């Protein structure tokens, strides 16, 4: 196997000035938006006045996935226009639905693999869509609308027709060691050993039917290079035919240094964070490289939502490790759903079976542990078979302490279900629904269908009682009031007081319905008076 080594000693000057300018711009934007959002969140409800301010992604209700790329069979997410007037209209519509952040999927010029994640040019948008200046203006517009913007990008592979890979092929064929050639792995033999070996956190394999590492993780022949390159992902070429994407080399210094340039470039547009796709599949990636990568984001001012997509989903990698050792602030809630594993979908199964115990068990095993470790969780909204169960699912997520993600392609769930926008706005106003809040289940006399939890704000500023009906029929439920220290209960959606009858709080729940109560506790009232 022929492996090139190279050390990139200094950043190229062409990236320094944009990064410095972007840092100043981001500082100003972040200061304005954080101040505005905190004021709007706190002024909405008398009981929704937390004792502390938090990063935006702790209090945000929902994020919506969009793409700058037009819809095709390969690019499937809702299109975000860079026309200023149309951008303003789209942002206003999403804001009215209770969404307070957008995720721009694969913003750079890309190919046909994984909705455009196989980048061709990491420093430009797709031809005809606009310029980086247009992108920066869109971010500023979102901030003016009190919305945050993150991107979803992959730093593990490139498109076959990426300029950097094509140059690397030419250099390898010529026997030349160049910066680009060292971005990738090369071999003289298709039978060479893999360039890196996995462990419990990195380079792991999915538990997925039909996944054959002998067909996926291979040395693939490059005719232009006259050598084999390492590939772990299949993709689609310009004609839609299956191909093998070249993997980046995270062992040598060249590509990690370039990846940090990529981060500088995009964060300088004013972004509020980034979802880093499949980071646990990067060849040669480890905790040391992880620390360098995250340092690149954190040098930009303001709280940044950073998510290692796939982290905590492979059973051997404890999600708490990504929070504590990896220092990532957020994860996807794979305790509720691992979409590529049919046997690991308790969110879906709980609702379809009408069994709240499955949902509760999933939260205890994953969600509660991550929150206790200081992490935040995001959960994509799933498509349910009917309107009633769709509302139940989204309402459960909105009150579970997860940030909702409307992440589906255009032919699936794009908008909150009927009644959910009001619940998302309620989520933003109440600290007991924030992503750092704590929860525990409360017993009822119908636990096979009823699901009651008490939620506590992290700063102790409020308590909420939330009760759900997992069945399609009207349910009369008695809650064990002895399990909750409260002097009175007030329905947050109707503003009506609910009296307990001795040791029981008796309620009527419509099919797939819910009730949310502010628990009026003398201790909290006194705490509010003493602020």
QUIWO-V336762 format. One record per pair of residues at least 6 apart in sequence whose ideal C-beta (glycine too) atoms are under 8 Angstrom apart, sorted by the first residue. I is the first residue (numbers start at 1). J is the second residue. Records with the same first field share a line. If there is no record, write none. Layout:
I=J / J
This chain:
1=186 / 187 / 188 / 189 / 192 / 193 / 195
2=186 / 187 / 188 / 227
3=185 / 186 / 195 / 252
4=177 / 181 / 182 / 186 / 252
5=182 / 252 / 253
6=177 / 178 / 179 / 182 / 252 / 253 / 254
7=253 / 254
8=179 / 253 / 254 / 257 / 258
11=257 / 261 / 264
12=261
15=261 / 264 / 265
18=264 / 265 / 268
19=264 / 265 / 267 / 268
21=268
22=136 / 264 / 267 / 268 / 269 / 270 / 300
23=268 / 299 / 300 / 301
25=136 / 268 / 270
26=267 / 268 / 270 / 271 / 300 / 301 / 302
27=301 / 302
29=139 / 140 / 143 / 270
30=270 / 272 / 301 / 302 / 303
31=301 / 302
32=143
33=56 / 143 / 146 / 148
34=56 / 302 / 303
36=146
37=56 / 59 / 100 / 146
38=53
40=146
41=48 / 59 / 428 / 429
42=48 / 49 / 50
44=425 / 428 / 429
45=429 / 430
47=430 / 461 / 462 / 518
48=429 / 430 / 431 / 462
49=461 / 528 / 531
50=431 / 434 / 457 / 458 / 459 / 461 / 462
51=459 / 460 / 461 / 531
52=458 / 459
54=434 / 436
55=303 / 305 / 329
56=101 / 148 / 272 / 303 / 305
57=101 / 148 / 272 / 273 / 303 / 305 / 329 / 330 / 376 / 403 / 435
58=376 / 434 / 435 / 436
59=428 / 431 / 434 / 435
60=100 / 101 / 148 / 403 / 428 / 435
61=98 / 99 / 100 / 398 / 403 / 404 / 424 / 425 / 427 / 428
62=98 / 99 / 100 / 101 / 398 / 403 / 404 / 405 / 406 / 416 / 424
63=99 / 100 / 101 / 102 / 103 / 150 / 378 / 403 / 404 / 405 / 406
64=78 / 94 / 99 / 101 / 102 / 103 / 405 / 406 / 414
65=77 / 78 / 102 / 103 / 105 / 152 / 405 / 406 / 407 / 408
66=77 / 78 / 79 / 80 / 90 / 102 / 103 / 104 / 105
67=75 / 76 / 77 / 78 / 79 / 80 / 104 / 105 / 106 / 115 / 116
68=79 / 80 / 82 / 104 / 107 / 125 / 126 / 129 / 130 / 135
69=75 / 77 / 79 / 106 / 110 / 115 / 116 / 126 / 129
70=79
71=77 / 78 / 79 / 410
73=240
74=112 / 113 / 115 / 116 / 236 / 240
75=112 / 115 / 116
76=115 / 409 / 410 / 411
77=105 / 115 / 409 / 410
78=410 / 414
80=87 / 90 / 102 / 104 / 138
81=87 / 90
82=129 / 130 / 134 / 135 / 137 / 138
84=137 / 141
87=138 / 141
88=141 / 145
91=102 / 141 / 142 / 145 / 147
92=145
94=102 / 147
95=145 / 146 / 147
96=421
97=415 / 416 / 421 / 424
98=416 / 420 / 421 / 422 / 423 / 424 / 425 / 427 / 428
99=147 / 406 / 416 / 424
100=146 / 147 / 148 / 428
101=147 / 148 / 149 / 150 / 272 / 305
102=142 / 147 / 148 / 149 / 150
103=149 / 150 / 151 / 152 / 275 / 405 / 407
104=149 / 150 / 151 / 152
105=115 / 116 / 117 / 151 / 152
106=114 / 115 / 116 / 117 / 119 / 152 / 153 / 154
107=125 / 135 / 151 / 153 / 266
108=119 / 120 / 121 / 122 / 123 / 124 / 125 / 126 / 153
109=119 / 120 / 121 / 122 / 124 / 125 / 126 / 127
110=116 / 117 / 118 / 119 / 120 / 126 / 159
111=118 / 119 / 120 / 159 / 160 / 161 / 235 / 236 / 237 / 238
112=118 / 235 / 236 / 237 / 238 / 240
113=159 / 233 / 235 / 236 / 245
114=154 / 233 / 235 / 277
116=126
117=152 / 153 / 154 / 157 / 277
118=154 / 157 / 158 / 159 / 160 / 162 / 235 / 245
119=153 / 154 / 158 / 159 / 162
120=158 / 159 / 161 / 162 / 163
121=162 / 163
122=262 / 265
123=132 / 262 / 265
124=132
125=131 / 132 / 134 / 135
132=269
135=269
136=269 / 270
138=149
139=149 / 269 / 270 / 271
140=270
142=148 / 149
143=149 / 270
148=272 / 273 / 305
149=270 / 271 / 272
150=271 / 272 / 273 / 274 / 275 / 305
151=266 / 271 / 274 / 275
152=274 / 275 / 277 / 309
153=262 / 266 / 274 / 275 / 276 / 277
154=276 / 277 / 278
155=248 / 259 / 262 / 276 / 277 / 279 / 282 / 293
156=233 / 247 / 248 / 277 / 278 / 279 / 281 / 282 / 283
157=231 / 232 / 233 / 235 / 245 / 246 / 247 / 248
158=164 / 165 / 183 / 184 / 245 / 246 / 248
159=165 / 235 / 245
160=235 / 237 / 243 / 245 / 246
161=237 / 238
164=180 / 183
165=180 / 183 / 184 / 246
166=224
167=178 / 180
168=178 / 180 / 181 / 183 / 184 / 225
169=222 / 224 / 225
170=224 / 225
171=177 / 178 / 180 / 181
172=181 / 186 / 222 / 225 / 226 / 227
173=224 / 225 / 226 / 227
179=254 / 258
182=249 / 252 / 254 / 255
183=248 / 249 / 254 / 255 / 258
184=229 / 230 / 246 / 247 / 248 / 249 / 255
185=195 / 229 / 230 / 247 / 249 / 283
186=225 / 227 / 228 / 229 / 230
187=219 / 227 / 228 / 229 / 230
188=227 / 228
189=219 / 228
190=218 / 219 / 221 / 228
191=219
192=219 / 228
194=217 / 230
195=230 / 249 / 251 / 283 / 284
196=203 / 251 / 283 / 284
197=203
198=204 / 205
200=316 / 317
201=280 / 287 / 316 / 317 / 321 / 322
202=280 / 281 / 282 / 285 / 286
203=280 / 281 / 282 / 283 / 285
204=280 / 281 / 314 / 316 / 317
205=211 / 213 / 314
206=314 / 340 / 341
207=314 / 315 / 341
208=340 / 341
209=342
216=232 / 233 / 234
217=231 / 232
218=230 / 231 / 244
219=228 / 229 / 230 / 231
220=228 / 229 / 230 / 231 / 244 / 246
221=228
222=228 / 229
229=246 / 247
230=246 / 247 / 283
231=244 / 245 / 246 / 247
232=247 / 281 / 283
233=244 / 245 / 247 / 281
234=242 / 243 / 244 / 245
235=242 / 243 / 244 / 245
236=242 / 243
237=243
247=282 / 283
248=255 / 259 / 282 / 283
249=255 / 283 / 284
250=256 / 282 / 283 / 284 / 285 / 289
251=283 / 284
256=289 / 292 / 293
259=293 / 296
260=292 / 293 / 296
263=274 / 293 / 296 / 297
264=296
266=274
267=274 / 296 / 297 / 300 / 304
268=300
271=304
272=302 / 303 / 304 / 305
273=297 / 304 / 305 / 306 / 307
274=297 / 304 / 305 / 306 / 307
275=305 / 307 / 309
276=293 / 306 / 307 / 308 / 309
277=309 / 310
278=309 / 310
279=285 / 290 / 308 / 309 / 310 / 311
280=308 / 310 / 311 / 314 / 317
281=310
282=289
287=325 / 326
290=326
291=327
294=306 / 326 / 327 / 328
297=304 / 306
298=304
304=329
305=329 / 330 / 376
306=328 / 329 / 330
307=328 / 330 / 331 / 332 / 378
308=322 / 326 / 328 / 331
309=332
311=317 / 319 / 322 / 326 / 328 / 331 / 332
312=318 / 319 / 321 / 322 / 331 / 332 / 334 / 366 / 370
313=332 / 334 / 338
319=331 / 334 / 335 / 366 / 369 / 370 / 375
320=369 / 370 / 373 / 375
322=328 / 331 / 375
323=329 / 331 / 370 / 373 / 374 / 375
324=373 / 374
328=375
329=374 / 375 / 376
330=375 / 376 / 377 / 378
331=370 / 375 / 376 / 377 / 378
332=377 / 378 / 379 / 380
333=366 / 367 / 370 / 377 / 378 / 379 / 402
334=344 / 366
335=346 / 362 / 363 / 365 / 366 / 367
336=346 / 347 / 359 / 362 / 363 / 366 / 367 / 379 / 402
337=344 / 345 / 346 / 347 / 348 / 379 / 380 / 382
338=344 / 345
339=345 / 380
346=358 / 359 / 361 / 362
347=359 / 362 / 379 / 382 / 393
348=382 / 384
349=355 / 358
350=356 / 357 / 358 / 359 / 362 / 470
351=359 / 384 / 389 / 392 / 393 / 396 / 470
352=384 / 385 / 389
354=449 / 470 / 471
355=448 / 470
356=447 / 448 / 449 / 450 / 451 / 468 / 470
357=447
359=396 / 451
360=441 / 451
363=400 / 439
367=377 / 400 / 401 / 402
368=439
370=376 / 377
371=377 / 401 / 435 / 436 / 437 / 438
374=436
376=403 / 435 / 436
377=401 / 402 / 403 / 435
378=402 / 403 / 404 / 405
379=397 / 400 / 402 / 403 / 404 / 405
380=405 / 406 / 407 / 408
381=393 / 394 / 397 / 404 / 405 / 406 / 407 / 408 / 413
382=393 / 413
383=390 / 408 / 412 / 413
384=390 / 392 / 393
387=417 / 418
388=472 / 511 / 512
389=512
390=413 / 417
391=417 / 418 / 419 / 420 / 512
392=468 / 470 / 512 / 514
394=404 / 416 / 417 / 420 / 423
395=419 / 420 / 423 / 468 / 514
396=468
397=404
398=404 / 420 / 423 / 424 / 426 / 427 / 433
399=423 / 427 / 433 / 453 / 455 / 464 / 466 / 514 / 516
400=439
401=433 / 434 / 435 / 436 / 437 / 439 / 455
402=435
403=435
404=424
406=413 / 414 / 415 / 416
408=414
416=424
422=493
426=433 / 492 / 493 / 516
427=433
430=457 / 462 / 464 / 492
431=437 / 457 / 458 / 459 / 461 / 462
432=455 / 456 / 457 / 462 / 463 / 464
433=455 / 464
434=457 / 458
436=458
437=455 / 456 / 457 / 458
438=455 / 456 / 458
439=453 / 454 / 455 / 456
440=453 / 454
441=451 / 452 / 453
442=452 / 453 / 454 / 465 / 479 / 480 / 483 / 484
443=452 / 479 / 480 / 483
444=450 / 451 / 452 / 467 / 477 / 478 / 479 / 480
445=477 / 478
446=475 / 477
449=469 / 470 / 471 / 475
450=467 / 468 / 469 / 470 / 475 / 477 / 509
451=467 / 468 / 469 / 470
452=465 / 466 / 467 / 468 / 477 / 479
453=465 / 466
454=463 / 464 / 465 / 466 / 483 / 484 / 519
455=463 / 464 / 465 / 466
456=462 / 463
457=463
460=524 / 527
461=524 / 527 / 528
462=518 / 519 / 524
463=484 / 486 / 518 / 519 / 521 / 524
464=492 / 516 / 517 / 518 / 519
465=479 / 484 / 486 / 489 / 505 / 516 / 517 / 519
466=514 / 515 / 516 / 517
467=477 / 479 / 507 / 509 / 514 / 515 / 516 / 517
468=509 / 513 / 514
469=475 / 477 / 509 / 510 / 511 / 512 / 513 / 514
470=512
471=511 / 512
472=511 / 512
473=511
474=508 / 509 / 510 / 511
475=508 / 509 / 511
476=506 / 507 / 508 / 509
477=506 / 507 / 508 / 509
478=504 / 505 / 506 / 507
479=504 / 505 / 506 / 507
480=503 / 504
481=500 / 502 / 503 / 504 / 505
482=503
484=519
485=519 / 521 / 523
486=519 / 520 / 521
487=520 / 521 / 522
488=497 / 499 / 520
489=497 / 498 / 499 / 500 / 505 / 517 / 518 / 519 / 520
490=496 / 497 / 498 / 517 / 518 / 520
491=497 / 498 / 515 / 516 / 517
492=516 / 517 / 518
493=515 / 516
498=505 / 507 / 517
500=506
507=515
509=515
